[in-house]
Amino acid sequence: MSILETIGLCKDFGGNPILSSVSFSIEPGEKVALVGRNGSGKTTLLRIALGEDDDYSGTIRILPQARLAYVPQKPPEFQPGETAADFVCREAFRRRSELELLAETLSGADEREGRAALARYSALREAYDADEGDLAEEAAERLLARAGLGPRALAPAASLSGGEKNVLALVKAVRRMPDLLILDEPGNHLDMAGLAWLEDFLKSLPCAVLLVSHDRRMLDKVADAVLELEDGRITRFSGNYSAYRLERLKQAAGQGQNWQADRKRIERLEALVRRFAEIARSRPDPSWGKRLRARRSQLARVKADATERPDLGNRDAQVAFLGEASKADLALRVDGYSKAYGEALILEPSGFTVLNGERVALIGANGSGKTSLVRDIVERGSWDDTMLRVGPSMVVGYCAQAQEVFDRGNTVEDEFLKILPTRREAFSHISRFLFTYDDMDKKIGALSGGELNRLQLARASALKANFLILDEPTNHLDIPTREAVEDALADFDGTVLVVSHDRYFIQKVAERVVFIAGRRFVEYEGDFDEYWRDVGSRNGAAVRGEGRSGGTGIEQRGRKSSGSGGPGGKNELEVRIEVMEREKERLERESAAAFDARDYKKAKAIASELERHNARLQKVWADFMM
């Protein structure tokens, strides 16, 4: 039986439909991704499933005795003095304390009070035993160690980092052994190593998982099926996120061919109706009026049955970066840069170089100094600064993780009139980034995180920057908007330095990696997948920034050799996989371009070729993993 099943769920806000006859089910052990645009109703659907919203029509069924656990986006709240281990065991401790009080009540109660107390005690004891309350501390210790939080088990929970708090909330949910675990953006605030751990952890769980995330790599690694929420309706797709995108492309291309055929038929019938109308007006013969009515009825039927124009869902934001590449050789040279907070040394003197036109990803653990560096480059960098030298013809467009590039007391119009001459031009520009005319009068401080990031990208575009410094630019953005940003960066001729935990985004955008290990910068001549294969996944210390790099061989792997052996060397299968991955990306781009050009026949043909290519790629990966 399904753990969770919805039948015909409907929900509206003030007459505006949010969910329209939503039906789906989740089976035991399934790992299901829920995807959709921001504002599509994903959070509303989760609240209904969790029993937090009963203002809906339709049916929701949960398997009797099934346990649901929920980990929201927002970090949990902690009690004063509560340790990480105490937080994981909080529910068990509460029940244990109540059982002890009830036991005391039973010892001194009269017959009537005793029966009532015994009934409460029995029910609570059953719940406590079902939750394995006596083993709570042992389970918490084991799970915290598995999550890498063992050394922090007795630390005040409130003192943990944002990523650690997210993991702690997940550990607490898992300790109660749910049948269905519901997760809303569980990767928030996690660094690369943390995200890799989370993927493996979720995949290994025996329970079912319903996952809401904008991390496409995580969706590829974890999901067995995808639920797409679009226009208030749910469509289910088998496989991971890449399989879902391919199937959407194939369906849309086929729908596009049908739409074009229906449009041609409608145009022919409309022309025929116009011709018959002219004849009927000019001739008194009633048979022509009858023919006209018949053709009008036929046209109405064809229009009613016509295929809708397809929408891939990723072309709404018309993102574009307008800066032209500089003719200079150097974009940025960091030399002898260090960073300390009080007595704590975060970065030792070291550096790296970014040449004009390069696309470089800066990678390091949370707290390793990435944001401090990019902020210093923006605030201090210049041609005359020998430590943070920026090319003289570089126009910097900055997207800040803390989104501090705007005055929060200003309106959107105030900020863009600093760059563009008129309100009309300002609106014309920001509208391509999904802003409405009414948004012009909104205060910066009233915008959501996703709106602020889109506005920062719009600002960089308006500045015609040729050097983009992007610190977590895809935070809070839905997947279609992330893909629009990726497409825009693919067409951008300038230089990019990006800090991001979105590994899919980095792989699509960056051609080279600079990572932080042992509190120093290390340059790696390869893309993110190559870096992760050679360094990141094999050396947790390098990714988390723990310890010094001496003796680990990290620097030696930094400048990769091109031979077939040794660290960084590639065998025949690895080279083949790299070539096939790039061919996959090319086919995806070409199919999407054909779709945008309404050449649906070509889009469908390329999608079919892509499907065959993916099957071959999967087989090569299987051979490589043997």
C-alpha positions as CSV (number, residue, x, y, z in Angstrom):
1,M,0.0,0.0,0.0
2,S,1.1,3.6,-0.6
3,I,2.4,5.5,2.4
4,L,0.9,8.7,1.1
5,E,-1.8,9.1,-1.5
6,T,-3.6,12.3,-2.6
7,I,-6.8,12.2,-4.8
8,G,-8.1,15.3,-6.5
9,L,-6.6,17.8,-4.1
10,C,-7.8,21.4,-4.8
11,K,-6.7,24.6,-3.0
12,D,-7.2,28.3,-3.8
13,F,-6.3,31.6,-2.2
14,G,-9.0,34.2,-2.7
15,G,-10.4,32.5,-5.7
16,N,-6.9,32.0,-7.3
17,P,-6.4,28.3,-7.8
18,I,-3.1,27.0,-6.4
19,L,-3.7,23.2,-6.6
20,S,-6.1,21.8,-9.2
21,S,-7.1,18.1,-8.8
22,V,-3.6,17.0,-7.6
23,S,-3.3,13.2,-7.4
24,F,-0.2,11.2,-6.7
25,S,1.2,8.5,-4.4
26,I,4.4,7.6,-2.7
27,E,5.4,4.0,-2.1
28,P,7.5,2.5,0.7
29,G,11.2,3.2,0.2
30,E,10.7,5.5,-2.8
31,K,12.8,8.5,-3.2
32,V,10.6,11.2,-4.9
33,A,11.6,14.7,-5.9
34,L,8.9,17.5,-6.0
35,V,9.9,20.2,-8.5
36,G,8.2,23.4,-9.7
37,R,8.7,27.1,-10.0
38,N,8.9,29.4,-7.0
39,G,5.3,30.1,-6.1
40,S,3.9,27.0,-7.8
41,G,2.4,25.6,-4.6
42,K,5.1,23.1,-3.4
43,T,5.1,24.4,0.2
44,T,1.3,24.5,0.2
45,L,1.2,20.8,-0.9
46,L,3.7,19.8,1.8
47,R,1.6,21.6,4.5
48,I,-1.5,19.7,3.4
49,A,0.4,16.4,3.5
50,L,1.7,17.1,7.0
51,G,-1.8,18.0,8.3
52,E,-0.9,21.6,8.9
53,D,-3.5,23.0,6.4
54,D,-7.0,21.5,6.3
55,D,-8.5,24.2,4.0
56,Y,-8.7,22.2,0.9
57,S,-11.0,19.8,-1.0
58,G,-10.1,16.3,-2.2
59,T,-8.7,13.3,-0.3
60,I,-5.4,12.6,1.4
61,R,-4.7,9.1,2.7
62,I,-1.8,8.1,4.9
63,L,-1.0,4.5,5.6
64,P,-2.3,3.6,9.1
65,Q,0.4,3.8,11.8
66,A,2.8,5.3,9.2
67,R,5.2,7.9,10.7
68,L,5.9,11.1,8.9
69,A,8.9,13.3,9.7
70,Y,9.5,16.8,8.3
71,V,12.7,18.9,8.0
72,P,11.8,22.5,6.9
73,Q,14.1,25.0,5.2
74,K,14.2,27.2,8.4
75,P,16.8,26.1,10.9
76,P,15.3,24.6,14.1
77,E,14.9,26.6,17.3
78,F,16.8,25.3,20.4
79,Q,16.1,25.5,24.1
80,P,18.6,27.3,26.4
81,G,21.6,25.1,27.1
82,E,20.4,22.3,24.8
83,T,23.2,20.3,23.3
84,A,23.2,18.7,19.9
85,A,22.6,15.3,21.4
86,D,19.8,16.6,23.7
87,F,18.1,18.1,20.7
88,V,18.0,14.8,18.8
89,C,16.6,13.1,21.9
90,R,14.2,15.9,22.8
91,E,11.0,14.1,22.1
92,A,12.2,10.9,23.9
93,F,13.2,13.0,26.9
94,R,9.8,14.7,27.0
95,R,7.9,11.4,26.9
96,R,10.3,9.8,29.4
97,S,9.7,12.7,31.9
98,E,5.9,12.4,31.4
99,L,6.0,8.7,32.0
100,E,7.9,9.2,35.3
101,L,5.3,11.8,36.5
102,L,2.5,9.4,35.5
103,A,4.1,6.6,37.4
104,E,4.3,8.8,40.5
105,T,0.6,9.7,40.0
106,L,-0.4,6.0,39.8
107,S,1.3,5.2,43.1
108,G,-0.9,7.6,45.0
109,A,-4.1,7.8,43.0
110,D,-7.5,6.5,44.0
111,E,-9.3,3.9,41.8
112,R,-11.0,6.4,39.4
113,E,-7.9,8.6,38.9
114,G,-5.7,5.5,38.7
115,R,-7.7,4.1,35.8
116,A,-7.4,7.4,33.9
117,A,-3.7,7.8,34.7
118,L,-3.1,4.2,33.7
119,A,-4.8,4.7,30.3
120,R,-2.6,7.8,29.7
121,Y,0.5,5.9,30.8
122,S,-0.3,2.9,28.5
123,A,-0.8,5.1,25.5
124,L,2.3,7.2,26.1
125,R,4.4,4.1,26.9
126,E,3.3,2.5,23.6
127,A,4.4,5.6,21.7
128,Y,7.6,5.8,23.6
129,D,8.5,2.1,22.9
130,A,7.5,2.4,19.2
131,D,10.0,5.3,19.0
132,E,12.6,3.2,20.8
133,G,12.9,5.9,23.5
134,D,15.1,3.8,25.8
135,L,17.7,3.6,23.0
136,A,17.4,7.3,22.1
137,E,20.9,8.4,23.4
138,E,22.6,5.4,21.7
139,A,20.9,6.1,18.4
140,A,21.6,9.8,18.6
141,E,25.3,9.1,19.2
142,R,25.5,6.7,16.3
143,L,23.7,9.0,13.9
144,L,25.6,12.1,14.9
145,A,28.9,10.3,14.3
146,R,27.6,9.1,10.9
147,A,26.7,12.7,10.0
148,G,30.1,14.0,11.0
149,L,28.8,15.7,14.1
150,G,30.2,13.3,16.7
151,P,32.7,15.7,18.1
152,R,29.9,18.3,18.4
153,A,27.4,16.1,20.2
154,L,27.9,17.9,23.5
155,A,28.3,21.4,22.1
156,P,25.4,23.9,22.5
157,A,23.1,23.3,19.6
158,A,22.7,27.1,19.1
159,S,26.5,27.4,18.5
160,L,26.5,25.2,15.4
161,S,26.9,26.6,11.9
162,G,23.9,26.9,9.6
163,G,24.9,23.7,7.7
164,E,25.4,21.8,10.9
165,K,22.0,22.9,12.2
166,N,20.4,21.6,9.0
167,V,22.1,18.2,9.4
168,L,21.1,18.1,13.1
169,A,17.5,18.6,12.2
170,L,17.8,15.8,9.7
171,V,19.4,13.5,12.3
172,K,16.6,14.2,14.7
173,A,14.0,13.3,12.1
174,V,15.8,10.1,11.1
175,R,16.2,8.9,14.7
176,R,12.5,8.5,15.0
177,M,12.6,6.0,12.1
178,P,9.9,7.6,9.9
179,D,8.2,5.7,7.1
180,L,8.2,8.9,5.0
181,L,10.8,11.7,5.4
182,I,9.8,15.1,3.9
183,L,12.6,17.5,3.2
184,D,12.4,21.1,2.1
185,E,15.8,22.3,0.7
186,P,17.9,20.1,3.0
187,G,21.2,21.1,1.3
188,N,20.9,24.8,2.4
189,H,24.2,26.1,3.9
190,L,26.1,22.8,3.3
191,D,29.5,22.9,1.6
192,M,30.6,20.5,-1.1
193,A,31.6,17.6,1.2
194,G,28.4,18.1,3.2
195,L,26.3,17.9,0.1
196,A,28.1,14.7,-1.1
197,W,27.5,13.2,2.3
198,L,23.8,14.2,2.3
199,E,23.2,12.5,-1.1
200,D,24.7,9.2,0.0
201,F,22.9,9.4,3.3
202,L,19.5,10.0,1.7
203,K,20.0,7.3,-0.9
204,S,20.9,4.8,1.9
205,L,17.8,5.4,4.0
206,P,15.3,2.6,4.1
207,C,12.3,5.0,4.4
208,A,10.5,6.8,1.6
209,V,11.7,10.4,1.0
210,L,9.8,13.3,-0.6
211,L,12.5,15.9,-1.5
212,V,12.0,19.5,-2.5
213,S,15.3,20.9,-3.7
214,H,16.7,23.2,-6.4
215,D,20.0,21.2,-6.3
216,R,19.8,19.4,-9.6
217,R,22.9,17.2,-8.9
218,M,21.2,16.0,-5.7
219,L,18.0,15.3,-7.5
220,D,20.0,13.3,-10.0
221,K,21.8,11.3,-7.3
222,V,18.8,10.7,-5.0
223,A,15.5,10.7,-6.9
224,D,13.8,7.6,-8.3
225,A,10.9,9.6,-9.6
226,V,10.0,13.3,-10.1
227,L,6.7,15.0,-9.4
228,E,6.4,18.2,-11.4
229,L,3.9,20.8,-10.0
230,E,3.0,23.2,-12.8
231,D,-0.2,25.3,-13.2
232,G,-1.6,23.6,-10.1
233,R,-1.3,20.1,-11.5
234,I,1.0,17.2,-10.8
235,T,2.7,15.1,-13.4
236,R,4.8,12.1,-12.5
237,F,8.0,11.1,-14.3
238,S,10.1,8.0,-13.7
239,G,13.8,8.3,-13.1
240,N,16.0,11.1,-11.8
241,Y,16.1,14.8,-12.7
242,S,18.0,14.3,-16.0
243,A,15.6,11.6,-17.1
244,Y,12.7,13.9,-16.2
245,R,14.2,16.8,-18.3
246,L,14.7,14.5,-21.2
247,E,11.2,13.1,-21.1
248,R,9.8,16.7,-20.8
249,L,11.8,17.7,-23.8
250,K,10.6,14.7,-25.9
251,Q,6.9,15.3,-24.8
252,A,7.2,19.0,-25.5
253,A,8.7,18.4,-28.9
254,G,6.0,16.0,-29.8
255,Q,3.3,18.4,-28.5
256,G,5.0,21.2,-30.5
257,Q,4.6,19.2,-33.7
258,N,0.9,18.6,-33.0
259,W,0.4,22.2,-32.0
260,Q,1.9,23.4,-35.4
261,A,-0.3,20.9,-37.3
262,D,-3.4,22.1,-35.4
263,R,-2.4,25.7,-36.0
264,K,-2.2,25.1,-39.8
265,R,-5.5,23.4,-39.8
266,I,-7.1,26.2,-37.8
267,E,-5.6,28.8,-40.2
268,R,-7.0,26.9,-43.2
269,L,-10.5,26.7,-41.6
270,E,-10.4,30.4,-40.7
271,A,-9.6,31.3,-44.3
272,L,-12.4,29.0,-45.5
273,V,-14.9,30.6,-43.0
274,R,-13.9,34.1,-44.2
275,R,-14.4,33.0,-47.8
276,F,-17.8,31.4,-47.1
277,A,-18.9,34.5,-45.2
278,E,-18.1,36.7,-48.2
279,I,-20.0,34.4,-50.5
280,A,-23.0,34.2,-48.2
281,R,-23.2,38.0,-48.0
282,S,-23.0,38.4,-51.7
283,R,-25.5,35.6,-52.7
284,P,-29.1,35.1,-51.5
285,D,-28.7,31.3,-51.8
286,P,-29.5,29.9,-48.2
287,S,-27.3,26.9,-48.9
288,W,-24.2,29.1,-48.5
289,G,-25.5,30.3,-45.0
290,K,-25.8,26.6,-44.1
291,R,-22.3,25.9,-45.3
292,L,-21.0,28.9,-43.4
293,R,-22.6,27.7,-40.1
294,A,-21.2,24.2,-40.6
295,R,-17.7,25.5,-41.2
296,R,-18.0,27.8,-38.1
297,S,-19.1,24.8,-36.0
298,Q,-16.2,22.8,-37.4
299,L,-13.7,25.6,-36.6
300,A,-15.0,25.9,-33.0
301,R,-14.6,22.1,-32.5
302,V,-11.1,22.1,-33.9
303,K,-10.1,25.0,-31.7
304,A,-11.5,23.3,-28.6
305,D,-9.6,20.1,-29.4
306,A,-6.4,21.8,-30.5
307,T,-3.1,21.0,-28.8
308,E,-1.8,23.7,-26.5
309,R,1.5,25.4,-27.3
310,P,4.2,23.5,-25.4
311,D,6.3,25.2,-22.7
312,L,9.6,23.7,-21.4
313,G,9.3,25.9,-18.4
314,N,12.8,27.3,-18.5
315,R,12.6,30.3,-20.9
316,D,10.6,32.8,-18.8
317,A,13.6,34.8,-17.5
318,Q,15.3,36.5,-20.4
319,V,18.6,36.9,-18.6
320,A,21.5,38.4,-20.6
321,F,24.9,39.9,-19.6
322,L,25.8,42.7,-22.0
323,G,29.4,43.4,-21.2
324,E,32.0,43.0,-23.9
325,A,35.3,41.2,-23.2
326,S,38.3,43.4,-22.5
327,K,41.3,43.2,-24.7
328,A,43.6,43.0,-21.7
329,D,45.4,39.8,-20.7
330,L,44.8,40.0,-16.9
331,A,41.4,40.1,-15.1
332,L,42.6,39.4,-11.6
333,R,45.8,38.6,-9.7
334,V,45.6,37.6,-6.0
335,D,49.1,37.7,-4.5
336,G,50.0,37.1,-0.8
337,Y,46.4,37.5,0.3
338,S,45.6,36.5,3.9
339,K,42.7,36.8,6.2
340,A,42.3,36.6,10.0
341,Y,39.5,37.3,12.4
342,G,41.1,38.4,15.7
343,E,43.6,35.6,16.6
344,A,42.0,33.1,14.2
345,L,44.0,32.8,10.9
346,I,41.5,31.9,8.1
347,L,43.8,32.2,5.1
348,E,47.6,32.1,4.9
349,P,49.4,34.4,2.4
350,S,48.8,32.8,-1.1
351,G,47.2,33.7,-4.4
352,F,46.1,32.8,-7.9
353,T,45.5,34.4,-11.3
354,V,42.4,34.8,-13.5
355,L,43.1,35.7,-17.1
356,N,40.7,37.7,-19.2
357,G,37.9,35.5,-20.5
358,E,38.4,32.7,-18.0
359,R,35.6,31.2,-16.0
360,V,36.9,30.1,-12.6
361,A,35.1,28.5,-9.6
362,L,36.4,29.3,-6.1
363,I,35.7,26.3,-3.9
364,G,36.3,25.7,-0.2
365,A,34.5,24.7,3.0
366,N,32.1,26.9,4.8
367,G,34.1,29.5,6.8
368,S,37.3,29.0,4.7
369,G,37.3,32.7,3.5
370,K,35.7,32.6,0.1
371,T,33.2,35.4,0.7
372,S,35.7,37.5,2.5
373,L,38.0,37.3,-0.5
374,V,35.4,38.3,-3.1
375,R,34.1,41.1,-0.9
376,D,37.7,42.4,-0.6
377,I,38.2,42.2,-4.3
378,V,35.1,44.2,-5.0
379,E,35.9,46.8,-2.2
380,R,39.7,47.1,-2.5
381,G,40.7,45.6,-5.8
382,S,42.3,47.9,-8.4
383,W,45.3,48.0,-10.8
384,D,47.3,49.7,-8.1
385,D,46.7,47.2,-5.4
386,T,49.5,44.7,-5.6
387,M,47.7,42.2,-3.4
388,L,44.3,42.3,-5.2
389,R,45.2,43.5,-8.7
390,V,42.2,43.9,-11.0
391,G,42.7,44.6,-14.7
392,P,42.3,48.4,-15.5
393,S,39.6,47.8,-18.2
394,M,37.6,45.5,-16.0
395,V,34.0,46.6,-15.2
396,V,33.0,44.5,-12.2
397,G,29.4,43.2,-11.7
398,Y,29.0,41.8,-8.2
399,C,26.4,39.5,-6.8
400,A,26.9,39.2,-3.1
401,Q,25.9,36.2,-1.0
402,A,24.5,38.6,1.7
403,Q,22.9,40.7,-1.0
404,E,24.3,43.9,0.3
405,V,24.9,45.7,-3.0
406,F,21.7,47.7,-2.6
407,D,20.5,50.3,-0.1
408,R,17.6,48.4,1.6
409,G,15.8,51.7,2.2
410,N,15.6,52.6,-1.5
411,T,13.1,51.4,-4.0
412,V,14.0,49.2,-7.0
413,E,13.5,52.3,-9.2
414,D,15.9,54.3,-7.0
415,E,18.6,51.8,-7.4
416,F,18.3,51.3,-11.2
417,L,18.0,55.1,-11.9
418,K,21.6,55.2,-10.7
419,I,22.5,53.1,-13.8
420,L,19.8,53.7,-16.4
421,P,18.5,57.2,-17.4
422,T,14.7,56.7,-17.2
423,R,12.1,54.7,-15.3
424,R,10.9,53.3,-18.6
425,E,14.4,51.9,-19.5
426,A,14.8,50.7,-15.9
427,F,11.6,48.7,-16.1
428,S,12.3,47.4,-19.6
429,H,15.6,46.0,-18.3
430,I,14.4,44.4,-15.0
431,S,11.3,42.9,-16.6
432,R,13.6,40.5,-18.4
433,F,14.5,39.2,-14.9
434,L,10.8,38.5,-14.0
435,F,10.0,41.8,-12.3
436,T,6.6,43.6,-12.9
437,Y,5.9,47.3,-13.2
438,D,4.6,47.4,-9.6
439,D,7.9,46.0,-8.4
440,M,9.6,49.3,-9.3
441,D,8.1,50.9,-6.2
442,K,9.0,48.1,-3.8
443,K,11.6,48.8,-1.1
444,I,14.7,46.7,-1.4
445,G,14.3,45.5,2.1
446,A,10.8,44.1,1.3
447,L,12.1,41.7,-1.5
448,S,12.5,38.0,-1.0
449,G,15.9,36.3,-1.2
450,G,15.1,35.0,-4.8
451,E,14.0,38.5,-5.9
452,L,17.2,40.1,-4.5
453,N,19.4,37.6,-6.3
454,R,17.5,38.2,-9.6
455,L,17.9,42.0,-9.0
456,Q,21.6,41.7,-8.4
457,L,21.9,39.8,-11.7
458,A,19.9,42.5,-13.4
459,R,22.2,45.2,-11.9
460,A,25.3,43.4,-13.2
461,S,23.7,43.2,-16.7
462,A,22.7,46.9,-16.6
463,L,26.3,47.9,-15.7
464,K,27.5,46.0,-18.8
465,A,30.1,44.4,-16.6
466,N,32.8,42.4,-18.3
467,F,34.0,40.8,-15.1
468,L,31.3,39.0,-13.1
469,I,32.1,38.1,-9.5
470,L,29.2,35.9,-8.3
471,D,28.9,34.7,-4.7
472,E,26.1,32.1,-4.5
473,P,24.2,33.7,-7.4
474,T,21.6,30.9,-7.6
475,N,20.5,30.9,-3.9
476,H,16.7,31.0,-3.7
477,L,16.3,30.8,-7.5
478,D,14.1,28.0,-8.9
479,I,15.5,25.6,-11.5
480,P,14.1,27.4,-14.6
481,T,15.7,30.7,-13.5
482,R,19.0,28.9,-12.7
483,E,19.0,27.4,-16.2
484,A,18.3,30.8,-17.7
485,V,21.3,32.3,-15.8
486,E,23.5,29.4,-17.1
487,D,22.4,30.0,-20.7
488,A,23.2,33.7,-20.3
489,L,26.6,33.0,-18.9
490,A,27.3,30.6,-21.8
491,D,26.7,33.5,-24.2
492,F,28.8,36.0,-22.0
493,D,32.1,37.0,-23.5
494,G,33.7,38.3,-20.3
495,T,35.4,36.9,-17.2
496,V,33.6,35.0,-14.4
497,L,34.7,34.2,-10.9
498,V,32.0,32.2,-9.1
499,V,31.5,30.9,-5.6
500,S,28.7,28.4,-5.4
501,H,27.5,25.2,-3.7
502,D,25.3,24.4,-6.7
503,R,27.6,21.8,-8.2
504,Y,25.5,21.4,-11.4
505,F,25.8,25.2,-11.9
506,I,29.6,25.2,-11.4
507,Q,30.1,22.3,-13.8
508,K,28.0,24.2,-16.5
509,V,29.7,27.5,-15.9
510,A,33.3,27.1,-14.8
511,E,36.2,25.8,-16.8
512,R,38.8,25.9,-14.1
513,V,38.9,25.5,-10.3
514,V,40.7,27.3,-7.5
515,F,40.2,25.5,-4.2
516,I,41.2,26.3,-0.6
517,A,43.2,23.6,1.2
518,G,45.4,24.0,4.3
519,R,44.3,27.7,4.4
520,R,45.9,28.3,1.0
521,F,44.7,28.8,-2.6
522,V,45.5,25.9,-4.9
523,E,44.9,26.2,-8.7
524,Y,43.5,23.1,-10.5
525,E,43.5,23.0,-14.3
526,G,40.3,21.2,-14.9
527,D,36.5,21.6,-14.5
528,F,34.5,20.8,-11.4
529,D,33.8,17.1,-12.2
530,E,37.5,16.5,-12.7
531,Y,38.4,18.4,-9.6
532,W,35.8,16.4,-7.5
533,R,37.1,13.1,-9.0
534,D,40.8,13.9,-8.4
535,V,40.7,16.0,-5.2
536,G,37.3,16.8,-3.6
537,S,35.8,13.3,-3.1
538,R,39.1,11.7,-2.1
539,N,40.3,14.1,0.5
540,G,37.7,15.4,2.9
541,A,40.3,17.7,4.5
542,A,40.9,19.4,1.2
543,V,37.2,20.2,0.7
544,R,36.5,21.1,4.4
545,G,39.7,23.1,4.7
546,E,40.8,21.0,7.7
547,G,44.5,21.0,8.5
548,R,47.4,21.8,6.4
549,S,48.0,20.4,3.0
550,G,51.6,19.4,3.5
551,G,52.3,15.8,2.9
552,T,48.9,15.1,1.4
553,G,49.8,15.5,-2.3
554,I,47.0,18.1,-2.8
555,E,49.3,20.7,-4.4
556,Q,50.8,18.0,-6.6
557,R,47.4,17.1,-7.8
558,G,46.6,20.8,-8.3
559,R,48.4,21.2,-11.5
560,K,47.2,18.1,-13.3
561,S,49.5,16.0,-15.5
562,S,48.2,15.0,-18.9
563,G,49.7,11.5,-18.8
564,S,47.9,8.3,-18.3
565,G,49.2,7.5,-14.8
566,G,49.7,9.0,-11.4
567,P,47.5,11.5,-9.6
568,G,45.3,13.3,-12.0
569,G,46.1,10.8,-14.8
570,K,43.1,9.5,-16.8
571,N,42.5,6.0,-18.2
572,E,40.6,5.3,-21.4
573,L,37.2,5.0,-19.8
574,E,37.6,8.3,-17.9
575,V,38.5,10.1,-21.2
576,R,35.5,8.5,-22.9
577,I,33.2,9.5,-20.2
578,E,34.4,13.1,-20.4
579,V,33.9,13.2,-24.1
580,M,30.4,11.7,-23.8
581,E,29.4,14.1,-21.0
582,R,30.3,17.0,-23.2
583,E,28.4,15.5,-26.1
584,K,25.4,15.1,-23.8
585,E,25.5,18.8,-22.9
586,R,25.8,19.7,-26.6
587,L,22.7,17.7,-27.5
588,E,20.8,19.2,-24.6
589,R,21.6,22.7,-25.8
590,E,20.8,22.0,-29.5
591,S,17.5,20.4,-28.6
592,A,16.5,23.3,-26.4
593,A,17.6,25.7,-29.1
594,A,15.5,23.9,-31.7
595,F,12.5,24.0,-29.4
596,D,12.9,27.7,-28.8
597,A,13.1,28.2,-32.6
598,R,9.8,26.1,-32.9
599,D,11.6,23.5,-35.0
600,Y,9.8,20.8,-33.1
601,K,10.6,18.1,-35.5
602,K,14.4,18.7,-35.1
603,A,14.0,19.0,-31.3
604,K,12.3,15.7,-31.2
605,A,14.9,14.0,-33.3
606,I,17.7,15.4,-31.2
607,A,15.9,14.3,-28.0
608,S,15.7,10.8,-29.4
609,E,19.4,10.9,-30.2
610,L,20.0,12.2,-26.6
611,E,18.1,9.3,-25.1
612,R,20.2,6.8,-27.0
613,H,23.4,8.7,-26.1
614,N,22.4,8.7,-22.4
615,A,21.8,4.9,-22.5
616,R,25.3,4.4,-23.9
617,L,26.8,6.8,-21.3
618,Q,25.1,4.9,-18.5
619,K,26.7,1.7,-19.7
620,V,30.1,3.3,-19.9
621,W,29.7,4.6,-16.3
622,A,28.7,1.1,-15.2
623,D,31.9,-0.3,-16.8
624,F,33.9,2.4,-15.1
625,M,32.5,1.7,-11.6
626,M,33.2,-2.1,-11.9
